[in-house]
Amino acid sequence: MTNSLLSIQDLKVTIRSKGMEMHAVNSLNLEIPPHSVVGLVGESGCGKSITAMSIMGLLAPGVSISGGRILFDGEEISSYTPAQMRQVVGKSISMIFQEPMTALNPVTRVGKQVEEVLKLHTNLPHAERKKMVVDMFKAVSIPDAEDRYKAYPFQLSGGLRQRVCIAMAMILNPKLLIADEPTTALDVTIEAQILKLMRDLKHNYDTSILMITHNLGIVSELCDAVNVMYLGEIVERAETQRIFDSPLHPYTQGLIHSVPTIEPEIQKLENIPGMVPDLMHVPEGCRFCERCARATARCSREHPELYEREPGHFVRCFLYDAKGEVSGDGE
């Protein structure tokens, strides 16, 4: 897509440890159009957060981009130096990190922490910076914003800390907001408030959002399109409603069928057997084959492509050939 705000092309991320190399992300392709919310969904260990860190240029020592490109607003930011990335991160691309309970510095007042973004990217005097922070606190529905500016993180609830993190990410009106499990550890009432807040922010600030989550309820409420990720790869991609109405990949079907429902005829939740393999024991063929009830001998030998089942709906599974026709035995 040539008009994408963010375009990830054949991204490979490698972890090097004790003389070994492991591919945490394998030939990943992902597009985020302007003014949209795109979901990245999968279990823990599937590579969602490391993809986000790759975009932000925040990979840990021993972890590096070993192939592919990341284009943001037409610029290849994956080749930027750390100094160049510092001009982008916080200003044009921002991130809400996991765990609002630990994302903030416990010994610094929250207003000062948000103000640091303005000190880095603007030349505004302190009085104007403080006013911008207080105004953003009000925009994200933090009550008594003037007083909260002077509060320490331990003086705030989990929901208020998350709002502070969102205010920090949105203070400079970024073009792209990466939300990595933004409602982790929050109760359902606060989660609903945070999701409404993010919808309002998208509408009011025209910001695109990459929503990283394992919570399909969040996806159904917030996202325009969904990318289902498994062990470093996209296994299904489509518009949100199509994913929920007609999931194709056995992994996507398992995720959806494991969500609790109030339907009285459903007495027992389904589960996906096994666990996500560690990166030292990645299957040679289809990465999901060891957990898939429909796997065949071919699945253990060959690696499936991402087939276009119908316009805009892609799936990485031998049940579908290149023409989008179902192959009953996978051969």
Long-range contacts (C-beta under 8 A, 24 or more apart in sequence): 1-31, 1-33, 3-33, 3-34, 4-31, 4-32, 4-33, 4-34, 4-71, 5-32, 5-33, 5-34, 5-72, 5-73, 5-175, 5-176, 5-208, 6-30, 6-31, 6-32, 6-55, 6-70, 6-71, 6-72, 6-176, 6-208, 6-210, 7-31, 7-32, 7-69, 7-70, 7-71, 7-72, 8-51, 8-55, 8-68, 8-69, 8-70, 8-71, 9-68, 9-69, 9-70, 9-71, 10-67, 10-68, 10-69, 11-51, 11-54, 11-65, 11-67, 11-68, 11-69, 11-70, 11-78, 12-65, 12-66, 12-67, 12-68, 13-47, 13-50, 13-51, 13-54, 13-59, 13-63, 13-64, 13-65, 13-66, 13-232, 14-63, 14-64, 14-65, 14-66, 15-62, 15-63, 15-279, 16-62, 16-63, 16-64, 17-62, 20-280, 22-279, 22-280, 22-282, 23-66, 23-232, 23-279, 23-282, 24-50, 24-63, 24-232, 24-279, 25-50, 25-51, 25-54, 25-232, 26-231, 26-232, 26-233, 27-67, 27-68, 27-233, 28-68, 28-229, 28-232, 28-233, 28-234, 29-234, 29-306, 30-227, 30-234, 32-176, 32-208, 32-210, 33-208, 34-175, 34-206, 34-208, 35-202, 35-206, 35-208, 36-208, 36-209, 36-224, 36-225, 37-202, 37-208, 37-209, 37-211, 37-222, 37-223, 37-224, 38-208, 38-209, 38-210, 38-211, 38-223, 38-224, 38-225, 38-226, 38-227, 39-211, 39-212, 39-213, 39-218, 39-219, 39-222, 39-223, 39-225, 39-226, 39-227, 39-240, 40-210, 40-211, 40-212, 40-213, 40-227, 40-229, 41-213, 41-214, 41-216, 41-219, 41-226, 41-227, 41-228, 41-229, 41-255, 42-214, 42-228, 42-229, 42-230, 42-255, 43-214, 43-230, 43-276, 44-214, 44-276, 45-231, 45-275, 45-276, 45-278, 46-229, 46-230, 46-231, 46-232, 46-276, 47-229, 47-231, 47-232, 47-233, 48-180, 48-212, 48-229, 49-98, 49-180, 49-181, 49-212, 51-212, 51-229, 52-95, 52-178, 52-180, 52-210, 52-212, 54-78, 55-93, 55-178, 55-210, 56-85, 56-89, 56-93, 56-95, 56-178, 57-82, 57-85, 57-89, 58-89, 72-176, 73-175, 86-120, 87-121, 90-117, 90-120, 90-121, 90-172, 90-174, 91-117, 91-121, 91-172, 91-174, 92-174, 92-175, 92-176, 93-174, 93-175, 93-176, 93-177, 93-178, 94-168, 94-169, 94-170, 94-172, 94-174, 94-176, 94-177, 94-178, 95-169, 95-177, 95-178, 95-179, 95-180, 96-162, 96-165, 96-166, 96-169, 96-177, 96-178, 96-179, 96-180, 96-182, 97-165, 97-180, 98-180, 98-181, 98-184, 99-184, 99-185, 100-158, 100-161, 100-162, 100-164, 100-165, 100-184, 100-185, 100-186, 101-158, 101-161, 101-185, 103-161, 103-165, 104-153, 104-161, 104-164, 104-165, 105-153, 106-152, 106-153, 106-154, 107-152, 108-152, 109-149, 109-150, 109-151, 109-152, 110-148, 110-149, 110-151, 110-152, 110-153, 110-156, 110-161, 110-164, 111-137, 111-148, 111-149, 111-150, 111-151, 113-164, 113-168, 114-164, 114-167, 114-168, 114-171, 117-168, 117-171, 117-172, 118-171, 118-172, 121-172, 122-172, 132-171, 133-167, 133-171, 136-167, 136-170, 136-171, 137-163, 137-164, 137-167, 139-167, 139-170, 139-201, 139-204, 140-166, 140-167, 140-170, 140-197, 140-201, 141-193, 141-197, 142-167, 157-190, 158-185, 158-186, 158-190, 159-186, 159-190, 159-193, 159-194, 162-186, 162-190, 162-194, 163-194, 163-197, 166-194, 166-197, 166-198, 166-201, 170-201, 170-205, 170-207, 173-205, 173-207, 174-207, 175-207, 175-208, 176-207, 176-208, 176-209, 176-210, 177-201, 177-207, 177-208, 177-209, 177-210, 178-209, 178-210, 178-212, 179-209, 179-210, 179-211, 179-212, 179-213, 180-212, 181-212, 181-213, 181-214, 182-211, 182-213, 183-213, 183-215, 183-218, 191-218, 195-221, 195-222, 198-222, 216-244, 216-255, 216-256, 216-259, 217-259, 220-244, 228-252, 228-255, 230-276, 230-287, 230-288, 231-276, 231-277, 231-282, 231-287, 231-288, 232-279, 232-287, 233-287, 233-316, 234-306, 234-314, 234-316, 235-288, 235-315, 235-316, 235-317, 236-313, 236-314, 236-315, 236-316, 237-306, 237-313, 237-314, 237-315, 238-312, 238-313, 238-314, 239-312, 239-313, 242-312, 242-313, 246-313, 248-309, 248-313, 248-315, 248-317, 248-319, 248-320, 249-288, 249-315, 249-316, 249-317, 250-288, 250-292, 250-293, 250-294, 250-317, 250-319, 251-288, 251-291, 251-292, 286-316, 286-317, 286-318, 294-319, 294-330, 295-330, 296-329, 296-330, 296-331, 297-331, 298-330, 298-331, 299-330
